[in-house]
């Protein structure tokens, strides 16, 4: 029996040793998330210009009404590309709404605090950041003139936030 206890103690590694090799985590604050939101808004404006006039009208109508069935109920008369872009725009807007709500809550409480998201919101944020990064890559490859310095810097910030969201739960699990 004592041998069994001894074996358990030996197999357990102290968390301090596990954490020693990791760099400290800088949790992003409201400024980083606000700048990310601004980048997403710029990307939305750029994407909306790629829509046909009919799809642009549908997009404006959705922004006013916020119909949850919108991406699936779009007109079949639209091209496949327009329907795809509209779905992307809706997803970007829903993620942006989440970011804005969390930023406003945090700033109202204490602007110096980091922004905390519910565990259920993390996958949505990861998808939003990944989607935004891919769309920014496409903008840069298709139309380098459209990829302004602000969008390029925003893309770097988005990649940083995506890495932080990806790594943070792992580090938290070690504590």
Long-range contacts (C-beta under 8 A, 24 or more apart in sequence): 15-174, 15-175, 18-174, 19-171, 19-174, 19-175, 22-171, 25-164, 25-167, 25-168, 25-171, 26-164, 27-114, 27-164, 27-168, 28-114, 28-115, 28-160, 28-161, 28-164, 29-112, 29-113, 29-114, 29-115, 30-103, 30-106, 30-107, 30-111, 30-115, 32-157, 32-160, 32-161, 33-99, 33-102, 33-103, 33-115, 33-161, 34-103, 35-154, 35-157, 36-99, 36-129, 36-132, 36-154, 36-157, 36-158, 36-161, 37-96, 37-99, 37-100, 37-103, 38-154, 39-132, 39-136, 39-150, 39-151, 39-154, 39-155, 39-157, 39-158, 40-92, 40-95, 40-96, 40-99, 40-128, 40-132, 41-96, 42-148, 42-150, 42-151, 42-154, 43-92, 43-132, 43-135, 43-136, 43-139, 43-151, 44-89, 44-92, 44-93, 44-96, 46-139, 46-146, 46-151, 47-85, 47-88, 47-89, 47-92, 47-135, 48-89, 50-85, 51-82, 51-85, 51-86, 52-78, 52-79, 52-82, 54-78, 54-82, 55-82, 55-85, 55-86, 58-86, 59-86, 59-89, 62-86, 62-90, 63-93, 88-131, 88-135, 91-127, 91-128, 91-131, 92-128, 92-131, 92-132, 94-124, 95-124, 95-125, 95-127, 95-128, 95-131, 95-132, 98-124, 98-125, 98-128, 99-125, 99-128, 122-165, 122-169, 125-165, 126-162, 126-165, 126-166, 129-158, 129-159, 129-161, 129-162, 129-165, 130-162, 132-158, 133-158, 133-159, 133-162
